[in-house]
């Protein structure tokens, strides 16, 4: 076997081997005998291996289906751990309805869902943008654009540190340009985000929310399936190797990789998250904070690993497409299916109850999403904007910002910033809507230039 063939197969084998220790322990029924620290380590390694398999499968599938659909499938599988963890709390809430334990579990289900969504934007979108600009120095990523900042036309050499500030300003102005084909995902996410503001106004997360949000995501999937697909760009490495297979071999390969990696993540991440919770409690970290931040961070790790891999391959546009698809399915399917799991566990229909604090959490999460989408409406995200997303997210972690009034105040700030951006980018928003309308109706595409 030639070295050109051995390298891809060796890489796939190594990734698969990373999953074997934890799967073996689970299959033999010895998972409960492993120490907490060992559980976190082995499950974390398994998730790492599965994440690479997911990325390679999604890229290989682009030969047979539209890229947007392949990345949508990747997004669903990559955040499958989040669904598993959140469904667990919703199930336990339904099994203990009407009791303090049931109310606590319902609260934790919402906390886990909102924490995961805010991590995806606050850390995921911002960090990947900064990583893309950094990697572009060595990869020549065509999606990265280097620009001069606000101080470019000013005389900054007359005061101490002026030149340094000008260079810093230029660095912050660098941005990642997104493909206008992402307009569909952005607009669908806009609709889901606006609807999310109204979810807490009912008596909890109920059937109307499930019908609207799940229906919205299914409409998005149908739309992406009907998109034309052709030459999506030349692949290299492992995806290129598998794409060289004939169709009757290629399809089972990437479907099998999808299924194996998805199953591994489902098996590994829940004990990974719970193991992290136990480690945190040993250090005196409150359970609510562990469920809202540490557990989602663990369950979001496959998605972050996958998109970092795409950026490493100078595919920043595909990385952001995957991130936006992940946010869309979390903000639709994850919210919408909570009431389904809760009702099945309870044995009858019931809306997942929301306490005042959880109402504030949902509003804050929707507001952060609104601000982030206002940034992307011109199909770019600068380092300055990425830093703003990260900074506002980190401030929320301060303990004094966990009460209802602070959550509402932060929501107002996000919405105000988002409205300000949209006011300055209204033309870009119009072009985005027009482009999606023409794609849905089969009309000619509309140019969507960034601001």
Secondary structure as GFF3:
##gff-version 3
##sequence-region A 1 451
A	DSSP	alpha_helix	3	27	.	.	.	ID=ss1
A	DSSP	three_ten_helix	31	33	.	.	.	ID=ss2
A	DSSP	alpha_helix	36	61	.	.	.	ID=ss3
A	DSSP	alpha_helix	67	78	.	.	.	ID=ss4
A	DSSP	alpha_helix	80	95	.	.	.	ID=ss5
A	DSSP	alpha_helix	100	119	.	.	.	ID=ss6
A	DSSP	pi_helix	120	125	.	.	.	ID=ss7
A	DSSP	alpha_helix	126	139	.	.	.	ID=ss8
A	DSSP	beta_strand	144	145	.	.	.	ID=ss9
A	DSSP	alpha_helix	162	173	.	.	.	ID=ss10
A	DSSP	beta_strand	175	177	.	.	.	ID=ss11
A	DSSP	three_ten_helix	180	182	.	.	.	ID=ss12
A	DSSP	alpha_helix	183	199	.	.	.	ID=ss13
A	DSSP	alpha_helix	207	225	.	.	.	ID=ss14
A	DSSP	alpha_helix	237	243	.	.	.	ID=ss15
A	DSSP	alpha_helix	247	282	.	.	.	ID=ss16
A	DSSP	alpha_helix	287	289	.	.	.	ID=ss17
A	DSSP	pi_helix	290	294	.	.	.	ID=ss18
A	DSSP	alpha_helix	295	312	.	.	.	ID=ss19
A	DSSP	alpha_helix	316	329	.	.	.	ID=ss20
A	DSSP	pi_helix	330	334	.	.	.	ID=ss21
A	DSSP	alpha_helix	335	346	.	.	.	ID=ss22
A	DSSP	alpha_helix	356	376	.	.	.	ID=ss23
A	DSSP	beta_strand	380	382	.	.	.	ID=ss24
A	DSSP	alpha_helix	383	396	.	.	.	ID=ss25
A	DSSP	three_ten_helix	399	401	.	.	.	ID=ss26
A	DSSP	alpha_helix	404	424	.	.	.	ID=ss27
A	DSSP	alpha_helix	426	441	.	.	.	ID=ss28
###
